[in-house]
Amino acid sequence: MNFEIHFQAMQPPTGAHPCERCLLRGNPAFLAVTAEDLRLIESFRTGTRTVEAGRAVIEEDHPSPQLYTVYSGWAFRYKSLSDGRRQILGFLLPGDFIGLQDEFADGHTHGVEAVTDVTLCSFARDRLWPLFHAQPKLGYHITWLAAREEKMVDDNLVTAGRRNAAERVAMLLMHLYRRAERVGMAREGWVAFPFNQQHIADALGLSLVHTNKTLRRLQRLGLYRLEGGWLRILEPHALQTLGDYFERPLQPAPLI
């Protein structure tokens, strides 16, 4: 495996009608849109943003005036306790819509941090409701994205509440691999996996020591291989069975 370890973020298109040149829109993982819908999305879009790895996309204690769609890279949503412990709520990759939860909460609900360099398309939060009124179908698509995010949170709750350590790790590896593969991030059976063991521990509610032991055990069993920031699933059926992970083929998702 000779892929470059460096995770280079692709820049979103700029200039006139940038959404027409969006590389994500040719991916079958996303719904096709009409020319009219595309113009409306462009009118909602306010620009682009690049965030370096390890930096905040959204500060946990500071509401953001922007909503974002991830264009390239990996990020995660998280909540912190007063003593510094952190729970990762979910991982974000290209096509994911960020920040909608704050519309329905009293105060800021979470932070978002870049794992790799991340590029984003930004949208004005204060134009969200006018957008819903102007184009109900686009409003429904945004609601669909929020519902999908809720399902992922439900799945995470089942993992934390009922799966043991090996099942949790198996579930997470399969989940992240399948999501990355779906949006075209796989290369010859490998997907970029820029997460360290602390990320995994924070996502699964495990100690760092327990996470390390579990990862090593599953690797010794020959279920996966992790090398230079890249992940390959060697025994997908066995890993899926262990993690009780049997996702149906996902329908194409809206892309805002």
C-alpha positions in Angstrom: 0.0 0.0 0.0 1.8 3.1 -1.3 -0.8 5.8 -1.0 0.3 9.2 0.2 -0.3 9.7 3.9 -1.1 13.4 3.4 -4.8 14.3 3.3 -5.1 17.1 0.8 -8.4 18.9 0.9 -10.1 19.7 -2.4 -11.2 23.2 -2.8 -14.9 23.9 -3.6 -15.4 25.7 -6.9 -15.8 29.5 -6.8 -16.8 32.1 -9.3 -20.1 32.2 -11.3 -22.4 29.2 -10.8 -20.0 27.2 -8.6 -22.6 24.5 -7.8 -22.6 23.5 -11.4 -19.0 22.6 -11.1 -19.3 20.8 -7.8 -17.4 17.5 -8.0 -19.7 15.9 -5.4 -22.8 16.2 -7.6 -21.6 13.6 -10.0 -21.4 11.0 -7.2 -24.4 8.6 -7.3 -24.4 8.8 -3.5 -26.2 12.1 -3.9 -29.6 13.1 -5.4 -29.6 14.8 -8.7 -31.3 18.3 -8.6 -33.0 20.4 -11.2 -31.4 23.5 -12.6 -33.9 25.6 -10.7 -33.0 23.9 -7.4 -29.3 24.4 -8.2 -29.8 28.1 -8.7 -31.7 28.3 -5.3 -28.9 26.5 -3.5 -26.4 28.9 -5.1 -28.4 31.9 -3.9 -28.3 30.4 -0.3 -24.6 29.8 -0.5 -22.4 32.6 0.9 -18.9 31.3 0.1 -16.3 28.7 1.1 -14.1 28.0 4.1 -11.0 26.0 4.8 -10.2 24.7 8.3 -6.9 23.1 9.2 -6.7 19.8 10.9 -7.2 20.0 14.7 -9.0 23.4 14.5 -12.6 24.3 15.2 -15.2 24.4 12.5 -17.7 25.5 15.1 -16.7 26.5 18.6 -18.7 24.5 21.2 -19.7 27.6 23.3 -20.2 30.1 20.4 -23.2 29.8 18.1 -22.3 30.0 14.4 -24.0 32.4 12.0 -23.2 29.9 9.3 -24.4 26.5 8.2 -22.0 24.3 6.3 -21.7 21.4 3.9 -18.5 19.4 4.0 -16.9 19.4 0.6 -13.8 17.5 1.5 -12.0 16.0 4.5 -13.1 14.5 7.8 -14.5 16.2 10.9 -16.5 15.3 14.0 -19.3 16.7 16.2 -18.6 16.6 20.0 -19.8 17.7 23.4 -17.4 18.3 26.3 -17.9 18.0 30.1 -16.5 20.6 32.5 -13.5 18.4 33.4 -12.4 18.2 29.8 -13.8 14.7 28.9 -15.2 14.6 25.4 -17.9 12.6 23.7 -17.7 12.4 19.9 -21.3 12.4 18.7 -20.7 11.6 15.1 -18.1 11.8 12.3 -18.6 14.0 9.3 -17.5 13.6 5.7 -18.2 15.0 2.3 -21.8 15.9 1.7 -22.8 16.1 5.4 -24.7 19.3 6.4 -23.5 20.9 9.7 -25.2 23.2 12.2 -28.9 22.5 11.7 -29.3 21.2 15.3 -28.8 24.7 16.7 -32.1 25.8 15.0 -34.1 23.6 17.4 -32.2 24.1 20.6 -31.9 26.7 23.4 -28.3 27.7 23.1 -25.4 26.0 21.3 -25.5 22.2 21.3 -22.1 21.0 20.1 -18.8 21.8 18.7 -17.3 20.6 15.4 -13.6 19.9 14.9 -11.6 19.1 11.8 -9.7 15.8 11.8 -8.0 16.5 8.5 -7.9 19.8 6.6 -11.5 20.4 5.8 -13.1 22.5 3.1 -16.7 23.6 3.4 -19.4 25.4 1.5 -21.0 28.0 3.8 -24.6 29.2 4.0 -26.2 32.0 5.9 -28.2 30.6 8.9 -30.7 33.6 8.9 -31.8 32.6 5.3 -32.8 29.1 6.3 -36.4 29.7 6.9 -37.0 32.0 3.9 -35.4 29.1 1.9 -38.0 26.7 3.3 -40.8 29.0 2.3 -39.4 29.7 -1.2 -38.7 26.0 -2.0 -40.5 23.4 0.2 -38.8 20.5 -1.6 -35.4 21.9 -0.7 -36.7 22.4 2.9 -37.7 18.7 2.9 -34.3 17.7 1.8 -32.7 19.6 4.7 -35.2 17.9 7.1 -34.2 14.5 5.6 -30.6 15.2 6.4 -31.5 16.1 10.0 -33.5 12.9 10.3 -30.6 10.8 9.0 -28.3 12.5 11.5 -30.9 11.5 14.3 -30.8 7.9 13.1 -27.0 7.8 13.4 -27.3 9.2 16.9 -29.8 6.5 17.7 -27.4 3.9 16.4 -24.6 5.3 18.5 -26.8 5.2 21.6 -27.5 1.4 21.0 -23.7 0.9 20.5 -22.8 2.7 23.8 -25.6 1.1 25.7 -25.7 -2.5 24.6 -22.6 -3.5 22.6 -19.5 -4.8 24.3 -16.0 -3.3 23.4 -15.3 -5.6 20.5 -18.7 -5.1 19.1 -18.4 -1.3 19.4 -15.1 -1.2 17.6 -16.3 -3.6 14.9 -19.4 -1.5 14.4 -17.4 1.8 14.2 -14.8 0.4 11.7 -17.5 -0.9 9.4 -19.7 2.2 9.7 -16.9 4.6 8.8 -15.5 2.4 6.1 -18.9 2.0 4.4 -19.7 5.7 4.6 -16.3 6.7 3.2 -16.6 4.1 0.4 -20.1 5.3 -0.4 -18.9 8.9 -1.2 -16.0 7.8 -3.3 -13.2 7.9 -0.8 -12.0 4.3 -1.3 -8.8 3.6 -3.2 -8.1 0.0 -4.2 -10.0 -1.3 -1.1 -8.5 1.2 1.3 -10.1 4.3 2.8 -8.4 7.2 4.5 -8.6 6.7 8.3 -7.0 9.7 10.0 -8.3 8.9 13.5 -6.2 8.0 16.5 -7.2 5.8 19.3 -8.4 8.7 21.4 -10.9 9.6 18.7 -12.2 6.0 18.8 -12.3 5.9 22.6 -14.2 9.2 22.7 -16.7 8.0 20.1 -17.3 4.7 21.8 -17.2 5.6 25.5 -14.2 3.3 26.2 -11.0 3.9 28.0 -7.9 4.5 25.9 -6.3 1.2 27.3 -9.5 -0.8 26.5 -9.6 0.7 23.0 -6.0 -0.2 22.3 -6.5 -3.8 23.5 -9.6 -4.2 21.5 -8.2 -2.8 18.2 -5.1 -5.1 18.6 -7.3 -8.1 19.2 -9.4 -7.6 16.1 -6.3 -6.9 14.0 -4.7 -10.1 15.3 -7.9 -12.0 14.2 -7.2 -10.7 10.7 -10.5 -8.7 10.5 -8.9 -5.4 9.4 -5.7 -3.7 8.6 -4.7 -0.2 9.5 -1.5 1.2 7.9 -0.2 4.8 7.6 -3.6 6.4 8.1 -5.4 4.0 5.8 -8.0 1.3 6.7 -8.8 -1.9 4.8 -11.5 -4.3 5.9 -10.1 -7.9 5.4 -13.1 -9.9 6.6 -16.2 -7.7 6.1 -18.7 -10.4 6.8 -17.0 -11.4 10.1 -16.7 -7.8 11.2 -20.3 -7.0 10.3 -21.5 -10.1 12.2 -19.4 -9.2 15.2 -20.7 -5.6 15.3 -24.2 -6.6 14.3 -23.9 -4.2 11.5 -26.1 -4.9 8.5 -27.0 -1.6 6.9 -29.4 -1.8 3.9 -28.2 0.0 0.8 -28.6 3.7 1.5 -30.8 5.7 -0.8 -29.1 8.7 -2.5 -28.9 11.6 0.0 -29.7 15.3 -0.7 -26.7 17.5 -1.2 -27.1 21.1 -0.2 
